[in-house]
Amino acid sequence: MARLGVPELIIIFVILLFTVVPFWKISQKAGYPGALGILSLIPLVNVIFFYFLAFAQWPVLKELEHLKSPQR
């Protein structure tokens, strides 16, 4: 079995950083837990999650609509 050296570990860390952090921030801004960004590491789940974020009604927008609605 091949062993990973320092350069390989640095590359893996950088890829993880550039993958998880944007999904984490997008999830938080949409009103979902930021930890959902970890889903971006799972193949196929990351694509499904991306589509979910694109087409779901975000909790933040639901709250905004509720605040804009006239008080009854």
Backbone as XML, in Angstrom:
<?xml version="1.0"?>
<chain id="A" units="angstrom">
  <residue number="1" name="MET">
    <atom name="N" x="0.851" y="-1.170" z="0.000"/>
    <atom name="CA" x="0.000" y="0.000" z="0.000"/>
    <atom name="C" x="0.900" y="1.238" z="0.000"/>
  </residue>
  <residue number="2" name="ALA">
    <atom name="N" x="0.544" y="2.192" z="-0.833"/>
    <atom name="CA" x="1.347" y="3.410" z="-0.941"/>
    <atom name="C" x="1.096" y="4.325" z="0.252"/>
  </residue>
  <residue number="3" name="ARG">
    <atom name="N" x="2.137" y="4.959" z="0.702"/>
    <atom name="CA" x="2.016" y="5.907" z="1.819"/>
    <atom name="C" x="1.939" y="7.312" z="1.260"/>
  </residue>
  <residue number="4" name="LEU">
    <atom name="N" x="1.174" y="8.136" z="1.914"/>
    <atom name="CA" x="1.053" y="9.528" z="1.500"/>
    <atom name="C" x="2.135" y="10.356" z="2.160"/>
  </residue>
  <residue number="5" name="GLY">
    <atom name="N" x="2.771" y="11.173" z="1.363"/>
    <atom name="CA" x="3.781" y="12.064" z="1.896"/>
    <atom name="C" x="3.182" y="13.425" z="2.227"/>
  </residue>
  <residue number="6" name="VAL">
    <atom name="N" x="4.006" y="14.321" z="2.683"/>
    <atom name="CA" x="3.563" y="15.665" z="3.058"/>
    <atom name="C" x="2.964" y="16.418" z="1.872"/>
  </residue>
  <residue number="7" name="PRO">
    <atom name="N" x="3.583" y="16.388" z="0.684"/>
    <atom name="CA" x="2.985" y="17.128" z="-0.438"/>
    <atom name="C" x="1.588" y="16.625" z="-0.799"/>
  </residue>
  <residue number="8" name="GLU">
    <atom name="N" x="1.402" y="15.311" z="-0.766"/>
    <atom name="CA" x="0.086" y="14.757" z="-1.066"/>
    <atom name="C" x="-0.943" y="15.172" z="-0.027"/>
  </residue>
  <residue number="9" name="LEU">
    <atom name="N" x="-0.560" y="15.154" z="1.243"/>
    <atom name="CA" x="-1.474" y="15.564" z="2.310"/>
    <atom name="C" x="-1.838" y="17.038" z="2.200"/>
  </residue>
  <residue number="10" name="ILE">
    <atom name="N" x="-0.891" y="17.868" z="1.808"/>
    <atom name="CA" x="-1.170" y="19.298" z="1.622"/>
    <atom name="C" x="-2.154" y="19.485" z="0.482"/>
  </residue>
  <residue number="11" name="ILE">
    <atom name="N" x="-1.963" y="18.760" z="-0.607"/>
    <atom name="CA" x="-2.879" y="18.870" z="-1.750"/>
    <atom name="C" x="-4.287" y="18.419" z="-1.359"/>
  </residue>
  <residue number="12" name="ILE">
    <atom name="N" x="-4.387" y="17.326" z="-0.620"/>
    <atom name="CA" x="-5.690" y="16.846" z="-0.160"/>
    <atom name="C" x="-6.346" y="17.882" z="0.746"/>
  </residue>
  <residue number="13" name="PHE">
    <atom name="N" x="-5.594" y="18.469" z="1.654"/>
    <atom name="CA" x="-6.134" y="19.480" z="2.557"/>
    <atom name="C" x="-6.632" y="20.703" z="1.790"/>
  </residue>
  <residue number="14" name="VAL">
    <atom name="N" x="-5.884" y="21.149" z="0.799"/>
    <atom name="CA" x="-6.278" y="22.313" z="0.003"/>
    <atom name="C" x="-7.557" y="22.018" z="-0.780"/>
  </residue>
  <residue number="15" name="ILE">
    <atom name="N" x="-7.639" y="20.825" z="-1.362"/>
    <atom name="CA" x="-8.852" y="20.450" z="-2.097"/>
    <atom name="C" x="-10.050" y="20.409" z="-1.152"/>
  </residue>
  <residue number="16" name="LEU">
    <atom name="N" x="-9.868" y="19.830" z="0.026"/>
    <atom name="CA" x="-10.956" y="19.792" z="1.007"/>
    <atom name="C" x="-11.370" y="21.200" z="1.415"/>
  </residue>
  <residue number="17" name="LEU">
    <atom name="N" x="-10.391" y="22.061" z="1.602"/>
    <atom name="CA" x="-10.673" y="23.435" z="2.001"/>
    <atom name="C" x="-11.471" y="24.169" z="0.926"/>
  </residue>
  <residue number="18" name="PHE">
    <atom name="N" x="-11.061" y="24.013" z="-0.324"/>
    <atom name="CA" x="-11.750" y="24.699" z="-1.415"/>
    <atom name="C" x="-13.086" y="24.064" z="-1.770"/>
  </residue>
  <residue number="19" name="THR">
    <atom name="N" x="-13.371" y="22.890" z="-1.234"/>
    <atom name="CA" x="-14.646" y="22.239" z="-1.484"/>
    <atom name="C" x="-15.638" y="22.485" z="-0.351"/>
  </residue>
  <residue number="20" name="VAL">
    <atom name="N" x="-15.202" y="22.284" z="0.873"/>
    <atom name="CA" x="-16.124" y="22.341" z="2.007"/>
    <atom name="C" x="-16.471" y="23.781" z="2.391"/>
  </residue>
  <residue number="21" name="VAL">
    <atom name="N" x="-15.510" y="24.661" z="2.413"/>
    <atom name="CA" x="-15.748" y="26.026" z="2.901"/>
    <atom name="C" x="-16.839" y="26.757" z="2.098"/>
  </residue>
  <residue number="22" name="PRO">
    <atom name="N" x="-16.813" y="26.739" z="0.759"/>
    <atom name="CA" x="-17.894" y="27.428" z="0.037"/>
    <atom name="C" x="-19.267" y="26.819" z="0.312"/>
  </residue>
  <residue number="23" name="PHE">
    <atom name="N" x="-19.355" y="25.486" z="0.344"/>
    <atom name="CA" x="-20.635" y="24.857" z="0.648"/>
    <atom name="C" x="-21.094" y="25.205" z="2.060"/>
  </residue>
  <residue number="24" name="TRP">
    <atom name="N" x="-20.152" y="25.293" z="2.980"/>
    <atom name="CA" x="-20.472" y="25.646" z="4.368"/>
    <atom name="C" x="-21.085" y="27.049" z="4.417"/>
  </residue>
  <residue number="25" name="LYS">
    <atom name="N" x="-20.427" y="28.014" z="3.754"/>
    <atom name="CA" x="-20.902" y="29.402" z="3.771"/>
    <atom name="C" x="-22.247" y="29.540" z="3.056"/>
  </residue>
  <residue number="26" name="ILE">
    <atom name="N" x="-22.415" y="28.860" z="1.941"/>
    <atom name="CA" x="-23.686" y="28.919" z="1.205"/>
    <atom name="C" x="-24.808" y="28.345" z="2.054"/>
  </residue>
  <residue number="27" name="SER">
    <atom name="N" x="-24.543" y="27.232" z="2.722"/>
    <atom name="CA" x="-25.556" y="26.620" z="3.592"/>
    <atom name="C" x="-25.969" y="27.572" z="4.701"/>
  </residue>
  <residue number="28" name="GLN">
    <atom name="N" x="-24.997" y="28.235" z="5.319"/>
    <atom name="CA" x="-25.309" y="29.179" z="6.394"/>
    <atom name="C" x="-26.123" y="30.357" z="5.874"/>
  </residue>
  <residue number="29" name="LYS">
    <atom name="N" x="-25.742" y="30.910" z="4.735"/>
    <atom name="CA" x="-26.458" y="32.060" z="4.188"/>
    <atom name="C" x="-27.868" y="31.702" z="3.755"/>
  </residue>
  <residue number="30" name="ALA">
    <atom name="N" x="-28.082" y="30.444" z="3.409"/>
    <atom name="CA" x="-29.412" y="29.993" z="3.011"/>
    <atom name="C" x="-30.292" y="29.713" z="4.225"/>
  </residue>
  <residue number="31" name="GLY">
    <atom name="N" x="-29.688" y="29.634" z="5.400"/>
    <atom name="CA" x="-30.454" y="29.379" z="6.609"/>
    <atom name="C" x="-30.378" y="27.938" z="7.077"/>
  </residue>
  <residue number="32" name="TYR">
    <atom name="N" x="-29.535" y="27.149" z="6.460"/>
    <atom name="CA" x="-29.332" y="25.763" z="6.868"/>
    <atom name="C" x="-28.067" y="25.672" z="7.717"/>
  </residue>
  <residue number="33" name="PRO">
    <atom name="N" x="-27.897" y="24.579" z="8.469"/>
    <atom name="CA" x="-26.670" y="24.426" z="9.246"/>
    <atom name="C" x="-25.444" y="24.380" z="8.331"/>
  </residue>
  <residue number="34" name="GLY">
    <atom name="N" x="-24.410" y="25.071" z="8.716"/>
    <atom name="CA" x="-23.196" y="25.098" z="7.911"/>
    <atom name="C" x="-22.542" y="23.749" z="7.758"/>
  </residue>
  <residue number="35" name="ALA">
    <atom name="N" x="-22.761" y="22.869" z="8.736"/>
    <atom name="CA" x="-22.137" y="21.548" z="8.680"/>
    <atom name="C" x="-22.618" y="20.732" z="7.484"/>
  </residue>
  <residue number="36" name="LEU">
    <atom name="N" x="-23.699" y="21.150" z="6.847"/>
    <atom name="CA" x="-24.133" y="20.461" z="5.636"/>
    <atom name="C" x="-23.093" y="20.583" z="4.531"/>
  </residue>
  <residue number="37" name="GLY">
    <atom name="N" x="-22.177" y="21.516" z="4.661"/>
    <atom name="CA" x="-21.110" y="21.660" z="3.679"/>
    <atom name="C" x="-20.227" y="20.444" z="3.587"/>
  </residue>
  <residue number="38" name="ILE">
    <atom name="N" x="-20.215" y="19.636" z="4.628"/>
    <atom name="CA" x="-19.422" y="18.412" z="4.614"/>
    <atom name="C" x="-19.970" y="17.431" z="3.578"/>
  </residue>
  <residue number="39" name="LEU">
    <atom name="N" x="-21.259" y="17.577" z="3.240"/>
    <atom name="CA" x="-21.848" y="16.713" z="2.220"/>
    <atom name="C" x="-21.164" y="16.882" z="0.868"/>
  </residue>
  <residue number="40" name="SER">
    <atom name="N" x="-20.487" y="17.985" z="0.677"/>
    <atom name="CA" x="-19.813" y="18.220" z="-0.604"/>
    <atom name="C" x="-18.671" y="17.240" z="-0.833"/>
  </residue>
  <residue number="41" name="LEU">
    <atom name="N" x="-18.263" y="16.511" z="0.185"/>
    <atom name="CA" x="-17.174" y="15.547" z="0.050"/>
    <atom name="C" x="-17.659" y="14.191" z="-0.465"/>
  </residue>
  <residue number="42" name="ILE">
    <atom name="N" x="-18.967" y="13.959" z="-0.423"/>
    <atom name="CA" x="-19.512" y="12.666" z="-0.811"/>
    <atom name="C" x="-19.930" y="12.730" z="-2.280"/>
  </residue>
  <residue number="43" name="PRO">
    <atom name="N" x="-19.323" y="11.901" z="-3.119"/>
    <atom name="CA" x="-19.700" y="11.919" z="-4.534"/>
    <atom name="C" x="-21.188" y="11.649" z="-4.720"/>
  </residue>
  <residue number="44" name="LEU">
    <atom name="N" x="-21.773" y="12.267" z="-5.671"/>
    <atom name="CA" x="-23.183" y="12.233" z="-6.027"/>
    <atom name="C" x="-24.058" y="12.955" z="-5.018"/>
  </residue>
  <residue number="45" name="VAL">
    <atom name="N" x="-23.788" y="12.821" z="-3.736"/>
    <atom name="CA" x="-24.544" y="13.568" z="-2.732"/>
    <atom name="C" x="-24.272" y="15.063" z="-2.905"/>
  </residue>
  <residue number="46" name="ASN">
    <atom name="N" x="-23.043" y="15.414" z="-3.275"/>
    <atom name="CA" x="-22.720" y="16.824" z="-3.456"/>
    <atom name="C" x="-23.519" y="17.425" z="-4.605"/>
  </residue>
  <residue number="47" name="VAL">
    <atom name="N" x="-23.750" y="16.675" z="-5.669"/>
    <atom name="CA" x="-24.551" y="17.172" z="-6.794"/>
    <atom name="C" x="-26.009" y="17.315" z="-6.379"/>
  </residue>
  <residue number="48" name="ILE">
    <atom name="N" x="-26.519" y="16.324" z="-5.664"/>
    <atom name="CA" x="-27.904" y="16.385" z="-5.183"/>
    <atom name="C" x="-28.072" y="17.563" z="-4.230"/>
  </residue>
  <residue number="49" name="PHE">
    <atom name="N" x="-27.110" y="17.769" z="-3.354"/>
    <atom name="CA" x="-27.170" y="18.888" z="-2.413"/>
    <atom name="C" x="-27.144" y="20.223" z="-3.141"/>
  </residue>
  <residue number="50" name="PHE">
    <atom name="N" x="-26.333" y="20.310" z="-4.187"/>
    <atom name="CA" x="-26.263" y="21.535" z="-4.989"/>
    <atom name="C" x="-27.623" y="21.835" z="-5.613"/>
  </residue>
  <residue number="51" name="TYR">
    <atom name="N" x="-28.273" y="20.831" z="-6.176"/>
    <atom name="CA" x="-29.602" y="21.027" z="-6.758"/>
    <atom name="C" x="-30.632" y="21.360" z="-5.685"/>
  </residue>
  <residue number="52" name="PHE">
    <atom name="N" x="-30.514" y="20.728" z="-4.522"/>
    <atom name="CA" x="-31.418" y="21.052" z="-3.417"/>
    <atom name="C" x="-31.305" y="22.528" z="-3.042"/>
  </residue>
  <residue number="53" name="LEU">
    <atom name="N" x="-30.084" y="23.017" z="-2.917"/>
    <atom name="CA" x="-29.889" y="24.433" z="-2.585"/>
    <atom name="C" x="-30.408" y="25.346" z="-3.687"/>
  </residue>
  <residue number="54" name="ALA">
    <atom name="N" x="-30.309" y="24.903" z="-4.912"/>
    <atom name="CA" x="-30.736" y="25.737" z="-6.031"/>
    <atom name="C" x="-32.254" y="25.864" z="-6.095"/>
  </residue>
  <residue number="55" name="PHE">
    <atom name="N" x="-32.980" y="24.806" z="-5.767"/>
    <atom name="CA" x="-34.424" y="24.819" z="-6.000"/>
    <atom name="C" x="-35.285" y="24.810" z="-4.746"/>
  </residue>
  <residue number="56" name="ALA">
    <atom name="N" x="-34.717" y="24.607" z="-3.582"/>
    <atom name="CA" x="-35.498" y="24.609" z="-2.342"/>
    <atom name="C" x="-35.792" y="26.040" z="-1.918"/>
  </residue>
  <residue number="57" name="GLN">
    <atom name="N" x="-36.884" y="26.202" z="-1.168"/>
    <atom name="CA" x="-37.157" y="27.519" z="-0.592"/>
    <atom name="C" x="-36.349" y="27.612" z="0.705"/>
  </residue>
  <residue number="58" name="TRP">
    <atom name="N" x="-35.434" y="28.541" z="0.729"/>
    <atom name="CA" x="-34.522" y="28.670" z="1.850"/>
    <atom name="C" x="-35.251" y="29.191" z="3.087"/>
  </residue>
  <residue number="59" name="PRO">
    <atom name="N" x="-34.869" y="28.693" z="4.276"/>
    <atom name="CA" x="-35.468" y="29.198" z="5.514"/>
    <atom name="C" x="-35.307" y="30.714" z="5.667"/>
  </residue>
  <residue number="60" name="VAL">
    <atom name="N" x="-34.215" y="31.256" z="5.201"/>
    <atom name="CA" x="-33.986" y="32.696" z="5.300"/>
    <atom name="C" x="-35.041" y="33.449" z="4.485"/>
  </residue>
  <residue number="61" name="LEU">
    <atom name="N" x="-35.354" y="32.955" z="3.304"/>
    <atom name="CA" x="-36.353" y="33.612" z="2.467"/>
    <atom name="C" x="-37.756" y="33.440" z="3.030"/>
  </residue>
  <residue number="62" name="LYS">
    <atom name="N" x="-38.034" y="32.277" z="3.641"/>
    <atom name="CA" x="-39.328" y="32.075" z="4.300"/>
    <atom name="C" x="-39.514" y="33.101" z="5.415"/>
  </residue>
  <residue number="63" name="GLU">
    <atom name="N" x="-38.474" y="33.296" z="6.206"/>
    <atom name="CA" x="-38.538" y="34.258" z="7.307"/>
    <atom name="C" x="-38.713" y="35.676" z="6.779"/>
  </residue>
  <residue number="64" name="LEU">
    <atom name="N" x="-38.034" y="36.008" z="5.708"/>
    <atom name="CA" x="-38.157" y="37.328" z="5.107"/>
    <atom name="C" x="-39.580" y="37.567" z="4.609"/>
  </residue>
  <residue number="65" name="GLU">
    <atom name="N" x="-40.169" y="36.577" z="3.951"/>
    <atom name="CA" x="-41.551" y="36.711" z="3.474"/>
    <atom name="C" x="-42.498" y="36.871" z="4.650"/>
  </residue>
  <residue number="66" name="HIS">
    <atom name="N" x="-42.247" y="36.141" z="5.731"/>
    <atom name="CA" x="-43.093" y="36.242" z="6.917"/>
    <atom name="C" x="-42.996" y="37.663" z="7.514"/>
  </residue>
  <residue number="67" name="LEU">
    <atom name="N" x="-41.813" y="38.228" z="7.545"/>
    <atom name="CA" x="-41.639" y="39.577" z="8.092"/>
    <atom name="C" x="-42.250" y="40.637" z="7.189"/>
  </residue>
  <residue number="68" name="LYS">
    <atom name="N" x="-42.266" y="40.405" z="5.886"/>
    <atom name="CA" x="-42.834" y="41.369" z="4.949"/>
    <atom name="C" x="-44.352" y="41.320" z="4.908"/>
  </residue>
  <residue number="69" name="SER">
    <atom name="N" x="-44.929" y="40.197" z="5.286"/>
    <atom name="CA" x="-46.391" y="40.059" z="5.197"/>
    <atom name="C" x="-47.050" y="40.995" z="6.209"/>
  </residue>
  <residue number="70" name="PRO">
    <atom name="N" x="-48.216" y="41.519" z="5.845"/>
    <atom name="CA" x="-48.912" y="42.418" z="6.768"/>
    <atom name="C" x="-49.334" y="41.678" z="8.042"/>
  </residue>
  <residue number="71" name="GLN">
    <atom name="N" x="-49.180" y="42.353" z="9.147"/>
    <atom name="CA" x="-49.542" y="41.760" z="10.431"/>
    <atom name="C" x="-51.058" y="41.685" z="10.546"/>
  </residue>
  <residue number="72" name="ARG">
    <atom name="N" x="-51.538" y="40.534" z="10.972"/>
    <atom name="CA" x="-52.998" y="40.356" z="11.097"/>
    <atom name="C" x="-53.387" y="40.267" z="12.532"/>
  </residue>
</chain>
